Amino acid sequence: MKFDFGALVRFLYKSFFKSKGKHYHLTPKRLGVLLLSLGIYLPVQLLIWSGLFLDEVFFRGYQDVQIQSPVFIIGNPRSGTTFLHRLLAKDRENFLSMKTWEIFIAPSIFMRKVLMALARAGRAVGAPIQRRLMRLEREWQRENVIHKLAINAPEEDEYLLIHIFSTLKIWSFAAMLDEAHPYVYFDSLMESQQKERILDFYARCLQRHLFMHEEEGRYYLAKNPNFSPMVDSLLARFPDAKFIYLVRNPLDAVPSHLSLKEAEWQMLGDPLEDYASRDFILESSLHWYTYPLERLAEEDQSRYIVVNFDQMVADPRKAVGEIYRRLGYEITPEYEKVLRRATERSRNHESDHTYSLQEMGLDREQMVRMYQSVFDRFQFAAREPGGREKKGGL
């Protein structure tokens, strides 16, 4: 069984009996959120695992699907990974990604076929449910200027791992940093048996997805900042994988990540202090700035590329061209038009998301010293952070 019941039990035990004096202490607000989340999570998991089981009965052929040369977009959070992922995913000649609804609701082939049949039936009567979902999605996006989820947009497929309760997203979101620690240093600290269990489930989900699109012959494209400490494990599971590592000035990426984490922790409960995840973000970011690049440097240069955030948002067309030349893809005339439009929009767009180092308890000089090797390697300016970034997720 791939589901980590032990982790779920630890989560519940810590949440309800060991939270005193912790940033996840059990306030009435947090209790309400937890009960609501469990009331949704457990029934949904029952449906999802029923679908996964039925795949083994009706669609066993998915196990024979080969995952050839998948592409992983990695880097620190808030470094442009979402922007690049959604831009590359528009190249439907080369790439295939997983959409939000497929990740959260239908990782199984069986469930996808059921939902697609229901969608066809809904369209026949005017698609009232689909229209309502689109309205809810627009309302959600107006409230969330940091990362805009969309049901039919490509999304981080690390969320697949919530179905086995084995992802950094659960533990960092819940402020249980001791449990999050092995995921931050996945390759070096995660037990071998756990690595195998997690990556086997992940690969099975990718096989199912490719099975649904097998006739299209495209490369699977994923973006997961939290996969940055997993390069060695990913290469062990997918020996022909390719990587795109995005790098952004720490004075911009780190406070933006901290701002996002603060919003999560405040939404879930009442941490003991504001920006309580500060040290966790600083430490994990440093590892993710250094380890992936050290590991990738051991591979042939045709297997990976490092992309500068500022250069990418200034000229997405040029950045994608360099990615394609390095990794061996061709830009079709249709995708060339997509890139030209993206470049025009990128040059004329600003974000509503702002942040202040002082408010977060960060010191610019200390950060420059902490990330000195990053500043030296990429010649980043040691100035005050810009504080404004692209809407739609980074």
C-alpha positions in Angstrom: 0.0 0.0 0.0 1.4 3.4 -1.0 -0.6 5.5 1.4 1.4 6.5 4.5 -1.2 5.8 7.3 1.6 6.3 9.9 2.1 9.9 8.7 -1.6 10.6 8.8 -1.8 9.3 12.4 1.2 11.4 13.4 -0.4 14.4 11.8 -3.7 13.9 13.7 -1.9 13.1 17.0 0.3 16.2 16.8 -2.6 18.4 15.7 -5.0 17.4 18.5 -2.7 16.4 21.3 0.8 17.8 20.9 0.2 21.3 19.5 0.6 23.4 22.7 3.4 26.0 22.3 3.7 25.2 18.6 3.0 27.4 15.6 0.2 24.9 14.8 -1.4 25.2 18.3 -5.1 24.2 18.2 -7.1 27.4 18.2 -10.8 27.4 17.4 -10.0 28.7 14.0 -7.5 25.9 13.3 -9.8 23.2 14.7 -12.6 24.3 12.3 -10.2 24.3 9.4 -8.9 20.9 10.3 -12.3 19.3 10.8 -13.5 20.8 7.5 -10.4 19.6 5.7 -10.7 16.1 7.1 -14.3 16.0 6.2 -13.4 16.7 2.6 -10.0 14.8 2.4 -11.1 11.4 3.7 -14.2 10.9 1.5 -12.3 12.2 -1.6 -9.5 9.8 -0.9 -11.9 6.9 -0.7 -13.2 7.9 -4.2 -9.7 8.4 -5.6 -8.3 5.1 -4.3 -11.4 3.3 -5.6 -10.6 4.7 -9.0 -6.9 3.7 -8.7 -8.0 0.2 -7.7 -10.4 -0.1 -10.7 -7.5 0.9 -13.0 -5.8 -2.3 -12.0 -8.9 -4.2 -13.0 -9.9 -2.4 -16.3 -6.8 -0.5 -17.5 -3.8 -2.6 -16.5 -2.2 -1.7 -19.8 -1.1 1.6 -18.3 1.7 -0.3 -16.5 3.4 -0.9 -19.8 3.6 2.8 -20.8 7.2 4.1 -21.0 7.9 7.5 -19.5 10.5 8.8 -22.0 12.6 11.9 -21.2 10.3 13.7 -18.8 11.2 17.4 -18.2 11.2 18.8 -14.7 11.1 22.5 -14.0 12.7 23.1 -10.6 14.2 25.9 -8.5 13.3 27.9 -5.4 9.6 28.8 -5.0 8.7 32.2 -6.5 11.3 31.9 -9.1 9.1 31.9 -12.2 8.4 28.2 -12.4 4.7 28.6 -12.8 5.1 31.2 -15.5 7.5 29.0 -17.5 5.5 25.9 -17.0 2.3 27.3 -18.3 4.2 28.9 -21.2 5.9 25.7 -22.2 2.7 23.7 -21.8 1.2 25.7 -24.6 3.6 23.9 -26.9 1.2 21.0 -27.6 3.6 19.5 -30.2 6.3 18.8 -27.6 4.8 18.7 -24.1 2.1 17.2 -22.1 1.3 18.3 -18.5 -1.2 17.4 -15.9 -4.1 19.8 -15.1 -5.4 20.8 -11.7 -8.6 18.7 -11.9 -6.6 15.7 -13.0 -4.2 16.0 -10.1 -6.6 16.7 -7.3 -9.7 14.8 -8.4 -8.8 12.3 -11.1 -5.4 10.8 -11.0 -7.0 7.5 -12.0 -7.9 6.6 -15.6 -11.3 5.3 -14.4 -12.3 8.5 -12.7 -11.1 10.6 -15.7 -13.3 8.6 -18.0 -16.3 9.0 -15.7 -15.8 12.8 -15.3 -15.3 13.3 -19.0 -18.5 11.4 -19.7 -20.3 13.6 -17.1 -18.9 16.7 -18.7 -20.2 15.7 -22.1 -23.6 15.1 -20.6 -23.4 18.5 -18.9 -22.6 20.3 -22.2 -25.6 18.7 -23.8 -27.9 20.5 -21.3 -26.0 23.8 -21.3 -23.2 23.0 -18.9 -24.7 24.6 -15.7 -22.2 23.0 -13.4 -19.2 23.9 -15.5 -20.4 27.6 -15.6 -20.8 27.6 -11.9 -17.3 26.2 -11.4 -15.8 28.9 -13.7 -17.5 31.6 -11.7 -16.1 30.2 -8.4 -12.7 30.0 -10.0 -12.8 33.7 -11.1 -13.8 34.7 -7.6 -11.0 32.7 -6.0 -8.5 34.2 -8.4 -9.5 37.8 -7.5 -8.8 37.0 -3.9 -5.5 35.3 -4.5 -2.9 37.5 -6.3 0.1 35.3 -5.5 -0.7 32.0 -7.2 -3.8 31.6 -9.3 -5.2 28.0 -9.4 -7.3 27.2 -12.5 -9.2 23.9 -13.0 -8.0 23.4 -16.5 -4.5 24.9 -16.2 -1.3 22.9 -15.8 -0.4 22.7 -12.1 2.3 21.3 -9.8 1.9 17.5 -10.0 3.6 17.2 -6.6 0.0 17.6 -5.3 -0.5 14.0 -6.5 1.5 13.0 -3.4 -1.3 14.3 -1.1 -3.1 11.1 -2.1 -0.4 9.1 -0.2 0.1 11.7 2.5 3.8 12.0 1.5 4.6 15.5 0.5 6.3 18.6 1.8 3.2 20.6 0.9 1.2 19.0 3.7 3.8 19.4 6.5 5.0 22.9 5.6 1.4 24.1 5.1 0.5 22.7 8.5 3.6 24.3 10.1 5.0 21.0 11.3 8.5 21.7 10.3 10.1 18.7 12.0 8.1 16.5 9.7 8.9 18.7 6.7 12.7 18.6 7.3 13.4 15.2 5.5 11.5 16.5 2.4 13.7 19.7 2.3 16.8 17.4 2.1 15.0 14.6 0.2 18.0 13.0 -1.5 20.2 12.9 1.7 17.7 12.5 4.5 14.7 10.6 3.2 14.9 6.9 3.9 15.4 4.7 0.8 12.2 2.8 1.3 10.3 6.0 1.5 11.9 7.3 -1.6 11.0 4.2 -3.5 7.4 4.3 -2.3 6.9 8.0 -3.1 8.5 7.8 -6.5 6.8 4.6 -7.5 3.4 6.1 -6.8 4.3 9.3 -8.7 5.6 7.3 -11.7 2.4 5.2 -11.7 0.4 8.4 -11.9 2.5 9.7 -14.8 2.0 6.3 -16.6 -1.8 6.7 -16.2 -1.7 10.2 -17.6 0.4 9.2 -20.6 -1.9 6.2 -21.2 -4.8 8.6 -21.6 -2.7 10.6 -24.2 -0.5 7.8 -25.5 -1.3 8.4 -29.2 0.1 12.0 -28.9 3.7 11.1 -28.4 4.6 14.2 -26.3 7.1 14.5 -23.5 5.8 14.8 -20.0 6.4 18.3 -18.5 6.3 18.9 -14.7 7.1 21.9 -12.6 7.7 21.4 -8.9 9.9 23.7 -6.8 9.7 21.1 -4.0 11.4 18.6 -6.3 14.6 20.7 -6.2 16.1 18.5 -3.4 15.1 15.3 -5.3 17.3 15.6 -8.4 19.3 12.4 -7.6 16.1 10.4 -6.8 14.4 11.6 -9.9 17.3 10.6 -12.1 17.4 7.2 -10.4 13.7 6.7 -11.3 13.8 8.5 -14.7 17.4 8.0 -16.0 16.7 10.1 -19.2 15.0 13.0 -17.5 15.9 16.6 -18.3 15.8 19.6 -16.0 15.2 23.3 -16.2 16.4 25.1 -13.1 15.1 28.6 -12.6 17.1 31.0 -10.5 16.0 34.4 -9.1 17.7 37.0 -6.9 17.3 35.8 -3.3 16.3 39.3 -2.3 13.2 38.8 -4.4 12.5 35.1 -4.3 13.0 34.5 -0.5 10.7 37.3 0.8 8.1 36.3 -1.8 8.2 32.7 -0.6 8.0 33.9 3.0 5.0 36.0 2.1 3.2 33.1 0.6 4.0 30.8 3.6 2.8 33.5 5.9 -0.5 33.7 4.1 -0.9 29.9 4.3 -0.1 29.8 8.1 -2.5 32.7 8.9 -5.2 31.1 6.8 -4.9 27.8 8.7 -4.5 29.1 12.2 -2.8 31.6 14.4 1.0 31.0 14.6 2.8 32.3 17.7 4.4 35.1 15.8 4.2 36.8 12.4 6.5 35.4 9.6 7.2 32.4 11.9 8.5 30.3 9.0 11.3 32.8 8.3 14.3 30.6 9.5 12.8 27.5 7.7 12.5 29.4 4.4 16.0 30.9 4.7 17.5 27.4 5.3 15.6 25.5 2.7 16.2 28.2 0.1 19.9 28.0 0.6 19.9 24.2 0.1 17.8 24.6 -3.0 20.0 27.3 -4.5 23.1 25.1 -4.1 22.4 21.3 -4.1 20.4 21.0 -7.4 23.1 22.9 -9.4 25.9 20.8 -7.8 24.1 17.6 -8.7 23.1 18.7 -12.2 26.7 19.8 -13.0 27.5 16.1 -12.9 25.2 15.4 -15.9 25.8 16.1 -19.6 24.9 19.7 -20.5 22.3 18.5 -22.9 20.3 17.3 -20.0 19.7 20.5 -18.1 19.7 24.3 -18.4 19.8 27.1 -15.8 17.5 30.0 -16.6 17.7 33.5 -15.1 14.3 34.8 -13.9 14.9 38.4 -14.8 16.1 37.5 -18.3 13.1 35.1 -18.8 10.4 37.7 -17.8 12.2 40.4 -19.9 12.1 38.2 -23.0 10.3 34.9 -22.7 10.7 34.2 -26.4 14.5 34.4 -26.2 14.6 32.3 -23.0 12.5 29.6 -24.4 14.6 29.6 -27.6 17.7 29.0 -25.5 15.9 26.2 -23.5 14.9 24.4 -26.8 18.4 24.7 -28.3 20.0 23.3 -25.2 17.6 20.4 -24.6 17.0 19.5 -28.3 13.4 20.7 -29.1 12.1 22.5 -32.1 9.8 25.6 -32.0 6.9 25.2 -34.4 5.5 28.2 -36.3 2.3 28.0 -34.2 4.3 28.1 -30.9 6.4 30.9 -32.2 3.3 33.1 -32.3 2.5 32.0 -28.7 5.9 33.1 -27.6 5.7 36.5 -29.4 2.3 37.2 -27.6 3.7 36.1 -24.3 6.7 38.4 -24.7 4.5 41.4 -25.4 2.3 40.7 -22.4 5.3 40.1 -20.1 6.9 43.5 -20.9 3.7 45.4 -20.1 2.6 43.6 -16.9 3.0 44.3 -13.2 1.7 42.5 -10.1 -0.3 43.6 -7.1 1.8 41.4 -4.7 4.2 43.5 -2.6 6.4 42.8 0.4 8.9 44.5 2.8 12.0 42.9 4.2 11.8 45.0 7.3 8.2 43.9 8.0 9.3 40.3 7.6 12.2 40.6 10.0 14.8 40.1 7.3 18.0 42.0 6.9 19.4 42.7 3.4 23.0 42.6 4.4 22.6 39.3 6.3 20.8 37.8 3.4 23.5 38.8 1.0 26.1 37.2 3.2 24.0 34.1 3.6 23.6 33.7 -0.1 26.9 35.1 -1.1 27.8 32.2 -3.4 24.5 32.7 -5.3 25.1 36.4 -5.7 28.6 35.8 -6.9 27.7 33.0 -9.4 24.8 34.8 -11.0 26.0 38.4 -10.5 22.8 39.4 -8.8 22.5 43.0 -7.5 22.6 43.3 -3.7 20.0 46.0 -3.7 16.6 46.4 -2.1 14.1 43.9 -3.4 11.8 44.9 -6.2 8.7 43.9 -4.3 6.5 43.6 -7.4 6.1 40.5 -9.5 4.1 38.9 -12.2 0.5 37.9 -11.5 -0.6 34.4 -12.1 2.0 32.6 -10.0 5.7 32.3 -10.1 
